[in-house]
Amino acid sequence: MGCVPNKRRKMEKVRVGIIGVGGMGSGHAKNVKELEETELTAVCDLDQETVDKLTQEYNVPGFTDYKELIKSGLVDAVFIATPHYFHPEIGIAAMEAGLHCLSEKPIAVSVKEADAFLEAAKRTGKVFGVMYQTRTTPVIRKAREIIESGKLGEIRRTSMINPDYRCQAYYDSGTWRATWSGEGGGVLINQAPHGIDIFMLLGGMPSRVTARVRTKLHKIEVEDEADALLEYPNGAWGYYLVSTDEAPVGKRIEISGDKGKLLIEDEVLRFYSLKTSIPEFTVENKAMWGGPEIVEEKLELPECETGHKAIAKNFARCILEGEKLLAPGEDGIKSVEFINAIILSGKKNKPVDIPVNREEYEELLETLKKSSIQKKNVKVQRVTDPGLTEKRS
Ligand SMILES: NC(=O)c1ccc[n+]([C@@H]2O[C@H](COP(=O)([O-])OP(=O)(O)OC[C@H]3O[C@@H](n4cnc5c(N)ncnc54)[C@H](O)[C@@H]3O)[C@@H](O)[C@H]2O)c1
């Protein structure tokens, strides 16, 4: 899995087909058209009008059945931007047909489906990437560098507070949105994955969560607030909160280690290093009110390509030249584990260990899906967050 250059056909550009060309997929179409490593050669959407719009705009063949696109011979790789439940089904079919695959987040709604997606990538040897573009920002690249260099030391505590406001009109913009049967969750499965991805990347994966989930503000059947107490394999504790009912939005992360503390507030990164590590200072210092000397390090953020385009470009370069993937598909399961654990814990009101019990989660999800009620008052809109495309195309 990972970067396997295509040996069968010498490619100058990766021929990309986009499956699901609504809000996000149409943004990907524009990027694929603009990048020098990719060529947009087909699009697919269940909705005929959407297909017609895109085929006219880009002058490429269109399909309403993803299986037809996959077997068309027109593409080397697919980008999947349908509602989440379809990601593994379409991705597995594409890889089994010899195509590389870039999946939108989350790679799946449940860990069991994510396992199957990863297994298919391993078995077929196709390049499998996930659209986790938040990883590409200068702040996250620098924070990873600090942690990987060992400057933070062993992690003692983490926290992430991630409000990401949505109004009712957003939830009413699609029949699938905010339903157990169409989406498989609320804020956790839709807005939270990017934040969780970087939280796991920097703080590691907890081994146990004790969570709460609830629907506080919106007229939806899934959660718009969730929080969790976290326990890590080394005994560290953490806290996590996500919601769509609070403004202004933001991402605040604290990762506290033996040798320092890293703070992220959206695009601002601070790193405080300790002259003496906490375990050492605690036993060696003899003065009653002593504390370790703290230095705020001056950080230089890297200049780099960011956003969806950076992930798409890197994915294509992985296929063409074997460049290391910035967001490998196998990393995509981590956020699904965390999300499933929170939902399971919140719904069953008990601590849940990670890895999540696959069968227990499937059973819960099936029950929740059965409770799903078809939405009324839907005004379908296929438009992605304009702030997202402007800031991080
Ligand atoms: N990476 C990001 O920044 C980002 C941002 C927004 C959305 N997303 C992800 O993109 C996906 C789509 O979200 P969206 O907001 O674009 O939704 P959307 O409703 O605007 O678009 C989804 C499109 O998929 C089509 N579709 C549904 N089932 C299909 C199928 N089986 N085959 C082909 N087409 C199908 C729909 O007709 C629709 O046009 C979600 O998984 C979401 O999490 C990612």
The ligand as a Tripos MOL2 file, in Angstrom:
@<TRIPOS>MOLECULE
LIG
   44    48     1     0     0
SMALL
NO_CHARGES

@<TRIPOS>ATOM
      1 N1        -12.2010   17.6000    2.2260 N.am      1 LIG1
      2 C1        -13.0730   18.5820    2.4080 C.2       1 LIG1
      3 O1        -12.6870   19.7070    2.7080 O.2       1 LIG1
      4 C2        -14.5390   18.3180    2.2120 C.ar      1 LIG1
      5 C3        -15.4600   19.3930    2.1620 C.ar      1 LIG1
      6 C4        -16.8050   19.1160    1.9020 C.ar      1 LIG1
      7 C5        -17.2290   17.8000    1.7390 C.ar      1 LIG1
      8 N2        -16.3140   16.7760    1.8390 N.ar      1 LIG1
      9 C6        -16.7440   15.3690    1.6790 C.3       1 LIG1
     10 O2        -17.1960   15.1870    0.3430 O.3       1 LIG1
     11 C7        -18.2930   14.2810    0.3190 C.3       1 LIG1
     12 C8        -19.4610   14.9260   -0.4180 C.3       1 LIG1
     13 O3        -19.8860   16.0570    0.2970 O.3       1 LIG1
     14 P1        -20.5700   17.2910   -0.4490 P.3       1 LIG1
     15 O4        -20.7010   18.3580    0.5430 O.co2     1 LIG1
     16 O5        -19.8590   17.5810   -1.7480 O.co2     1 LIG1
     17 O6        -22.0230   16.6840   -0.7720 O.3       1 LIG1
     18 P2        -23.0260   17.0470   -1.9700 P.3       1 LIG1
     19 O7        -24.3520   16.5260   -1.5720 O.co2     1 LIG1
     20 O8        -22.8840   18.4790   -2.3490 O.co2     1 LIG1
     21 O9        -22.4380   16.1680   -3.1750 O.3       1 LIG1
     22 C9        -22.4860   14.7730   -3.1960 C.3       1 LIG1
     23 C10       -22.7980   14.3340   -4.6250 C.3       1 LIG1
     24 O10       -22.6860   12.9160   -4.7120 O.3       1 LIG1
     25 C11       -23.7400   12.4470   -5.5620 C.3       1 LIG1
     26 N3        -23.9510   11.0270   -5.2720 N.ar      1 LIG1
     27 C12       -24.6060   10.4680   -4.2080 C.ar      1 LIG1
     28 N4        -24.4890    9.1310   -4.2500 N.ar      1 LIG1
     29 C13       -23.7660    8.8320   -5.3650 C.ar      1 LIG1
     30 C14       -23.3320    7.6190   -5.9560 C.ar      1 LIG1
     31 N5        -23.6090    6.4290   -5.4050 N.pl3     1 LIG1
     32 N6        -22.6340    7.6770   -7.1170 N.ar      1 LIG1
     33 C15       -22.3410    8.8820   -7.6850 C.ar      1 LIG1
     34 N7        -22.7260   10.0600   -7.1740 N.ar      1 LIG1
     35 C16       -23.4280   10.0340   -6.0170 C.ar      1 LIG1
     36 C17       -24.9040   13.3570   -5.2240 C.3       1 LIG1
     37 O11       -25.8960   13.3600   -6.2730 O.3       1 LIG1
     38 C18       -24.2170   14.6900   -5.0580 C.3       1 LIG1
     39 O12       -24.1550   15.4340   -6.2670 O.3       1 LIG1
     40 C19       -18.5970   13.9280    1.7770 C.3       1 LIG1
     41 O13       -18.0600   12.6820    2.0880 O.3       1 LIG1
     42 C20       -17.9140   15.0170    2.5780 C.3       1 LIG1
     43 O14       -17.4500   14.5690    3.8410 O.3       1 LIG1
     44 C21       -14.9990   17.0340    2.0510 C.ar      1 LIG1
@<TRIPOS>BOND
     1     1     2 1
     2     2     3 2
     3     2     4 1
     4     4     5 ar
     5     4    44 ar
     6     5     6 ar
     7     6     7 ar
     8     7     8 ar
     9     8     9 1
    10     8    44 ar
    11     9    10 1
    12     9    42 1
    13    10    11 1
    14    11    12 1
    15    11    40 1
    16    12    13 1
    17    13    14 1
    18    14    15 2
    19    14    16 1
    20    14    17 1
    21    17    18 1
    22    18    19 2
    23    18    20 1
    24    18    21 1
    25    21    22 1
    26    22    23 1
    27    23    24 1
    28    23    38 1
    29    24    25 1
    30    25    26 1
    31    25    36 1
    32    26    27 ar
    33    26    35 ar
    34    27    28 ar
    35    28    29 ar
    36    29    30 ar
    37    29    35 ar
    38    30    31 1
    39    30    32 ar
    40    32    33 ar
    41    33    34 ar
    42    34    35 ar
    43    36    37 1
    44    36    38 1
    45    38    39 1
    46    40    41 1
    47    40    42 1
    48    42    43 1
@<TRIPOS>SUBSTRUCTURE
     1 LIG1         1 GROUP 0 **** ****
